[in-house]
Amino acid sequence: MTANKPLTIEVTRGAMVESRHRGAAIVADAQGRDRRAWGDVERLIYPRSAIKPLQALALVESGAADEFAVSESELALAAASHGATPRHTEAVLGWLKRLGLSEQDLECGGHPPIDEETAQALLRAGKTPGPVCNNCSGKHAGFLTTARHFKEPTKGYSGIGHPVQTRLRKILVEMGGADLRAAPTGIDGCGIPVYGMPLSAMARALARMADPAGLGEKRRAAARRIVAAMTAHPDLVAGPGRFDTLAMQAAPGAFAVKGGAEGVYAAILPSLGLGVALKIDDGAKRAAEVAMAAILNSLGVLSDKQALELLEAPVLNAAGSKVGVIRMEAGWNA
């Protein structure tokens, strides 16, 4: 597969390929070298929740995590898009209480839990999901922790001009090397600013978390702590049955993987010193997961058995019967 050919993911039904998704991906090292690339990796994308591990750097390197005794599991939640199971939400509420804050201080808004069983239980109980049920509530608890640490106003912390968000933007620039001064901006699903950046810059930033030797002492230590927290607690990073959790559980300690909205995915591979960034053009999550599994497999961090379980996602009908698969195009060769 040539460097400029896009990724193609096929969706089959019976004997025929029914649909195709296309996208771009890049594998980079901490020195900024592109090891492998598919599609246009220089066009701007919004990295969405896939960069939560990068955003968590501010929480640790600032000293805020130590001041407020943020645990390893809470660090994992700061980098998570959790399913809002009781384990997730109780941990976030406990963290907020330690800050002297409550769920009402979260500015992420509420939505039904991603975890279907939890969502159904909430519905049966007649309860409305609050901000703690938002998959980003752990990240927002981290933002509030840094605001408390620096004695900044907690109200308005999600706004583009608040010091919390200024720090996050600075980290993206320093880690990825892209000039974001003229970058397009938007608002993420949880209310914080997002910046258009090249997929290549995102991969370089992730690679510097994988191989932080060239970073300053505080950031180097922060990167290692965040990756260690994610790989130690994959169930907190996503939740039951979800790709991020399943992939990290399949290869304990080998990599941290994090998905985002609109078909964006990120991976941090400490053993290889590499970062992976991926974007599916039409935003399809189902294609992004299969493509990320294929790239991880091509990098040798999944065993054959693990790869088989992740490389082909089943297409099910209403009765739950398998009627097709989602897979990389025939002849895929990384």
N, C-alpha and C positions, 0 to 999 in steps of 0.2 A: 504494500500500500504506500503510495507516494505521499510526501508531506502535505501537498496541497489538495489531496482528495478528501472530501468530507467523510465523516462517519455516517454510515447508513445502517439503520436498525429496521428489521423487517417484522411485520405482524402477520402471522399466518392464520388461516382458517381452513381446516381440512388440508387438501393438497395444494392450495394456492396461497401466494403472498397477496394479502388483501390491502395492506397499507405499508407505507414506509415513512420513517422519521429520519431527518438528516441533522447533522450538527458539527461542531468543532470541538477539538480537545488539544491539550498540550501537556507534555511532561517536561519540567524544567528542573535545573539544579540551583543550588544556593548562589552560584557565581553568575547566574542569569543566563546560562546557556540552555537553549532549547534542545532537549534530547530527542523528542519525537513530537510531531504535530500533524493534525488533520484539520482540513478546512481553514477558514479565515480566523486566525487567532489574534489578529490585531484590531479587529472591529470592536467597538465599545459594547460592553454588556453591563447590566446591573447584576452584581454578584449575589444579591439577596442574602438569605440566611446561610449560604455556604461559607461565608467568611466569619461566622461567629467565633471560631477559634482565634482569628486575628483580633477581633474586637475584644476578646477576653484578656488580651495582653495588658491593656491599661489597668484592669482590675488587679493584676498581680504585680506588675513592675512598679506601680505607683506606691506600693506598700499598703494599699487599702485592704487587700485580702488578709494580710497578716494582722493588721490593726483590729479587724472585726472577726478574726478567727474563722475565716472561710475555709471549709473543709474540702477535701479532695472531691467528694461527691457533689458539693455545691459548685466547685469549679467546672465539673462536667456539665452541670445544669446551666452554667453561664454560657457554655458553648453549644447548648442543646436546642433542638426543636422538639420538645417532649410531647408525649401523648396525653398529658394531664391525668394520668392514673393517680390514685390517692398517694402513692409513693412520691410522685413528682410534685403534686400540689402541696402536700404537707411539708415537704422539704423547703419549698419556696416560702411558704407562710412562716415557717420557723426562722428562716434566714431574715425575712423582713422584720419579724418581731425583735430579733437581736439588734437590728438597726434602729429600733424605736419607731418603726413604720408599720403600715398595714397594706392589705391588698388595694385599698383605695388610692394609695400613692403610686401604683403602677399606671403608666400612661399608654400601655399597649392595647387596651380595649379587650373585651372578652369575645370568645367564640366557642362553639361546642368542642369538647375534647376530641382530638384526633383519634384517640383510642375508642373504638366503637363500643366496647362493653361498658366503659366508663360513661360515654355519652348517653347510652340507653338507660343506665342506672340514674343519671341526673334527670333525664326526661321523666322516668317513672316516679321520681321523688318530687316532681313539679318544681325543680330548681332551675334558675336561670344561670348559665355559666358566666362567672365573673372574670376579671382580668387575669387571675391566677391560672385559669384554664387555658389562657393563650399559650401557644407553644413557645412563645418568646419570653415568658414571664421570668425564667431563670436569667436570661440575658439582661432583662430590665432590672432585676434585683442586683446584678453586678453593676449596672450603671448607677443605681442609687447608692451603692456602697462606695463608689469612687466620689460621688457628690458629697456624701457624708464625710469621707476622708479629707477632702479639700475644703470642707465647710462652705460648700456652694449651695444655692437654693435647690431643693429637690423638685419643686414645682417647675415645670417647663424643661426638665432635663432632656426630653426627646427632641427639642427644637434645634434647628440647624445652627443657631448662634450660641447655644449653651456650651460652656466649657467641656462638658461630658462629650458632646459630639465633635467639638474641635479637636479633642485628643484622639478620638477614633479616626478622624480624617487624616491627621498627622501620621498616625501609625500606618495607614494604608499607603500613603505617599512614601514613607521611609522604607517600608518592607517591599513594596512592589516596584518602586522606582518610576511610577507614572506621574506626570504633572497633572493634578486634578483641578488646577485653578480655573480652567475653562471647561471643565467636564460638565456634561448634562447632569442635572440632579432630579430626583424624584422623591417620593415618600413611600417607604416600605409598608408592608401590610401591618406592621406593629407600630407605625407612626414615626419611625426615625428616618433621617435622610439617607438616600442611596446615591452613589456616584457612578456614572458611566466610566468604566475602565477597561483596558484591553484584557482579554483572557490571558495573554502572555504575562502581564503584570501580576495578575492574580496568582498564576502558577509560581512565579518567582517568589512572591510573598509567602506562599505555602511552603516552598522549598526551604526558605530561610527559617521556618519553624521546624522543619525536618532536620536541618543541619544548621544549628544556630551558632556555630563556632565563631563566625565573623561578626556577631552582634555584640553590643555592649553587655557587661556583666549582668545587669538587672533584666534586660530583655532576654538574654540567653537563658537565664534561670526560669523566667516566666514562660518562655516557649516550651521548655522541657516539662514544667509542671502541668501545663494545660494539656499537652499531648498525653502525658502519663495519666491524667485524670480521665480523659476521654476513653483511652484504651482500657483502663481499669473498670470503668462504669459504662459500658456500651448501652446497657438497658436504660440509663438515664439520658443519654444523648438523643434517643428516639423513643423506642418502646416496643412492646410485643409485636412480632410479626413484621416489623418495618426494616427496610433494607440496611440502613446505617447500623442498627443493632445487630442484625443477622450477620452482616459482613465482618464486623469487628469481632463478634463471638466466634466466627468460623476460623479466624486467624489471630488468636489472642496476642496483643502487643505488637503485631506486625505493621499496623497502620491505623491512622485515625481517618474516618471518612465522614463527610458532612454534606447533606443535600440542602438545596434551597428551592424556592419557588421558581416557576417558569423554566424548568429543565436545567437548572444549574447544579453542578456537583463539584466537590473539592475533596482531595485526599492528601494526607501528609504521611510520608514514608520515611521514618527515622533511620531504618536499617540501610536504606539506599541513598539517603540525603536528597530525596526528590519530592516535588510537589506536582499535583495533577489538578488541572482545572478543565471543566467540561461544560458546554452549553448546547442544548438541543434547540434548534431553530424555532420549532413550533411550541416549545415550552412543555413538552410531554414528559412527565415524571417517569412513566413506564419505560420510555426509551433511555432516559438518563441513567437509570439504575442498571439496566443491562449493559450499556456502554461502559459505565464505570467498572462493573464486574469484569468485562472483557479486558480493559486496560490493566486493572490490578492483576489479572491472570497472566497477561503478557509480560508483566514485570516480575513474575515469579514469586509473588507474595501469597498466592493461594495454591493449595494442593489440587490435584486433579479432581478429587472428590468434592472439595469445597467449591471449585469452579463449576462443576456440573450442577450444583444446587443453586447457583446464582446466575449462570450465564443464559438460561432459558426460563423466562417467566411464563407461567401457563395463562392461556386465555380461557376463561370459564363461561359457560352459558348460565342461564337463570337457575337451572337445576343443580349447578355446581359441577357439571361434567367438563372435562378438559376437551376443548374443541380446536385448539391451536396453541401457538407459542409466540413469544416476543424474543427475538434473537438478533445477533449481528448478521449482516448480509453474508450470503454464501461466499466463501473464499476470503473471509476476513483474515488478515495476517498483519499483526502489529509490527 
